Amino acid sequence: MKMPVLFVSHGAPTLPLEPGETGAAWRKLGEQLPRPSAILMISAHWESRIPTVSRAVQPETIHDFSGFPAELYKLQYPAPGAPELAQAAALALQQAGIPVQLDDTHGLDHGAWVPLSLMYPKAGIPVAQLSLQPEQDTAWHIALGRALRPLREQGVLIIGSGSITHNLHALFRHPRGAPVPEWVTVFCDWIAEKIEAGDLDALGNYRTLAPHAVQNHPTDEHLLPLFVALGAADRIDGAQRLNNVMTYGMLAMDAWLFDANP
């Protein structure tokens, strides 16, 4: 079965402790999607100069954050690794002329295991992870996703995990209970409008064209997983916008499901 493509905003690391509306949405999504043979995660929290695919047989749960409740550091997501998927992903990138390397030890960072722990809490689906290249542009990441498309025919669920908005400096200064700033909602709506219109060119030039782009993404690593997902999708118009909610006053938790009905 050909799998759809998914982008999720993974939110704060505390999401498993305070799942709320987003946790319920992710659980429902995991129940409704066709069960994948394996998952390829592209998280904003693994960066490298060259695309790198994790080939770990039993990837560790990486607690790549600090200053959070002790309970959070005890959480584990013991999903098996997906070495065969890692090899297939590396081959697909090589065939597209994209340099790639394999890593036998890299585990799952919180951009990967946090949403997966809510979508697939039994941790029974093999997972591999692919790194981002923040020195490269959106077009590079669209091409990266496009090269991975054939994996979907093998039952692989490709998930980009980042955030539709990600200005942590502004978030920490935002008064608790204050309204969501207009510069956040306007940006989110622009992204949604361009996805629904299938305007990949505008999306790829979001830092120039989108309102308040740099304010929402001082650096763009948390939006780059969206572009991998956009590239992996056969078409982006007709995508389903999921979980259109805000946390902490300005952290958008949008998700997008592409090619759900191929």
C-alpha positions, 0 to 999 in steps of 0.5 A: 500500500502506498503511504501518505506523507505527514508533517507534524509540529512536535511542540515542546518536549513536555508534550508526552506529560501534557498531551492535551488536544494535540496528544489526542489528535496524534493518537487519533491520527495513528489509529486512522492512518494505514499501518506503515511497514516502517517510518522515516522521520525527518526531525528539526533536531538532527542537522548535518552537512551531508544527508545522514540516515540512521541505521541503528538496530535499536535506536536510543531515546535521546533526551536532547533538552535540559531544565525539564521535569525529571519525569520526562528524562525517564521516558523511553521510546523503544521502537526497533530500528529500520536498517533496511529502510535506511539502506533503501533511503540512502540508495534513493538519495544516491540515485537522485545524485544527492550525497548521503552517508549512514550512521549506525549509532544515532538514536531518536531525538525528541522531534522524532520520539515525542510525536511517535510516542503519541501516534504509536505508543506501543513502539512496534513500528521500525523507525529510521531517521534522516538528518537536515542540512540547515546550510542548504535552502528550501529547494534542496529539501524539496529535492530531498523529499522528492528523491524519497517518494518511491519509499512510500510504495514500500509502505513507508510513512515519511514524517517531517517533524518541526514547527510551523512557528518557532521563535523561542525568544519571543515565546519566552517573553510572551505573557501567559494568557495573552492573545496570540500575536497577529504576526503569528496567525497571519504567517500560519494562514499564509502557509495554509493558503499556499499549501491549499493552492498547491503553490510550491514556488511561493512556499519555497520562497517563504522567507521573502514572500510570507508575512513576518517570515523571519519573525516566526523563524529567525532560523528556518531549521524547524520549517525545513521538515515541511519542505521534505514532506512537500517534496515527498508528496505527489501533490500538495493541493488537497492536503488536510490541515490537522490540529490547528491549535496554538500552545504557549501563546504562539507555538503553532501545532499544525500538522499537514497530511498529504496524499491521504487518498491517492 
